[in-house]
Amino acid sequence: MQRRMLSKDDEAAAGKDEIEVRREDQDKINKFSRLHQREMALEEELKVKAKDKEDLEEISTELELADEDDKIPYKVGDTFISLPLPEVQELLATSTSKIEESVSAVEDRLGTIREEMESLKVDLYARFGKSINLET
C-alpha cells in the first residue's frame, strides 16, 4: 500500500466535515462508554443468575421424586448439611425467590442504563451525525 500526502484541496475538504469536540461532548462520550461497560457487566450477571435459577428449578424437580424420609445434602457456604426433604424444599424455594428478586433489580438497572444511553445517543448523533459511531 502506497502512502501519499493529501493535496491542499483534499485537506481543506476533510477539514470541513470535522466538528470540534467540546468538553461537554467528551464528557457525554465518556459517560456513554461507562454506561456501555456497565450494561455488558449487568447482562453477564443476568446470564449467571438465569443459570442459577434454572439449576435450582431443576434440583426442585428432582427432589419431588425423593422419599419424604430421606436426608438431603444441602450446600451452605462450602459445606453440605443433611436436612429433611421438606426443609430443603423450603430453602430452595427461598433461594429461587431471592434470585428472582435479584434478577428483577438487575433488569430495572439495565433498563435505566439503556434509557440513559439512548438519550446520550440522541444528543451525540445530533451533534456529530455520521462522524461518530455509538452502535453497541
N, C-alpha and C positions, 0 to 999 in steps of 0.2 A: 504494500500500500504506500503510495507516494503522498507526502505531505506538501502542502503549499500554503503560502500566506494568503490571507484574504486581501482582495483588492479594496481600495478606498470605498468604492460603491457597495461592495458586499458588507464591509464593516459598518457603513452608515445604515444599510438596510437591516442588519442584525440588531443594531442599537435601537431602532425604532420600536421593536417588539418588547424590549426589556422594560420591566416595570420595577421601580425602586421598591426594595423591601424595607418597610419601616419597622421600627422596634415592635410596635403592636402586632404587625403581621407575623414577625418572627415568633413572638410570644404565642400567637394563635397556632402557628405551625408546630411549635414545641408542645403545646398543650394537646393538640390532636395526636401527636406521636405518643405522648404518655398515655392518653386515653386508649389508643390502639393497643399498646402493650398491655394495659390493664384488661382490656377486652379479651385479648388472647389468653391471658392467665385465667380469667374467670371462665372462659369456655373450656379450658383444660380442667379446671376444678369441677365444672358441671359434668364432664365426662367421667371423672373419677367417682363423683357422688352417684351418678346414674348406675355405674358398675356396682358400687357398694349396695345400692338399693336392690338391684337385680339379684345380687348374691344373697342378700337377706331374705328376699321373697322366695328364692329357690330353696334355701335352708328351711324356711317355714313350711313349704310344700312337702319337703322330705320328712319333716318332723310329724306331719299329720299321719304318716304311716307307722310311727313309733308306738310302742306299747306305753300305756299310762304309768306303769310301774318302773319303767327304765329310768336310770340316771343318765342324763345327757351332759357330756362335757361342754362347758360354755367358757369362751375365752374372755378373761377380764385382764386387761393390760397384756402382760407377757405370759400369764399363767392360765391354765384351764381348771375350772372348778366343776365337779359333778353336781348337777342340780336336778330336781324332779322336772319332768316334762312340762307341766303347766307353768312353772316358774320361768323356764327357758322360753316358752312361747310368749309369755308376757314381756320378758326382757327384749325379745326380738321385735315384738310389736312396738315397744317404746323406742327402740333403736331406729326402726323404719320410720316412725313418725318424726323423730328428730332429723333424720336425713331429709325427709320431705319438706320440713320447715326450712332447713338449711338450703335446699335446692330453690325453694321459693324466694328466699332472701337473695341468693346469688342471681337469680333471674331478674329480680327487681333492680339490683345494682347494675346488671348488664343492660337492662332497658334504659336506665337513666344515662349510662355512659353512651349508648348508641344515639340517644336523642341529642346529647351534647355534641357528639361527633358530627351528627348530621347538621346541626346548627353551625358548627365551625366550617364544615364543607361548603355550606351555602355562602358564608362570608368570604372564605378564601377563593372559591371559584368566581364569585362576583368581582373580586379584586384582581385575580391573576388569570382568569379564563383558562385557556389550554396550556398556559405556561407552568401549571402545577398539576401534579398527579396525586390525588388523595385516595385512590381506589385501593381497598384493602382486600 
